[in-house]
Amino acid sequence: MSIVLTVDSVISVEDEVTNQHVWPLVITAVSSQSGLSSKIFVYHAEWGDDPYQGDVFECVASVQQMTEIPEDAPGGGEGDNQTPYYRSDVLSFHCRSADEASDLLKKVQADVKDLLQNHIALTSGNLQTSQTIDVTA
């Protein structure tokens, strides 16, 4: 029961080139957790007059977002009611420094751990407390 992250990057300071201004970071997720898709990275799709060039990584999905946000492409609704988000199994980010790439990787790892723990808590069926409440009028 895990999510394996494969990281392709140029984080090492020793690999720095003169005047380097970008540190690419590509993380691929593969889930072995039953019922949990590998598509855990949430992107905001670039539409029309959006000032961004291309889609923008937003976050590692929460358990709720795993059910609400579609995979691979925005969807649901029409026009202004369409969800501008989608989930992917690949995070691709261009960091401004080796430190930023390292910090992002640590944050992603922590968020993936939270997602996995919450998914297990949701699907385990191990409810700890049971109570009966009598509501009368």
Secondary structure, 3 states (H helix, E strand, C coil): CCEEEEEEECCCHHHCCCCCCCEEEEEEEEECCCCCCCCCEEEECCCCCCCCCCCEEEEECCHHHHHHCCECCCECCCHHHCECEEEECEEEEEECCHHHHHHHHHHHHHHHHHHHHHHHHHHCCCCCCCCCCCCCC
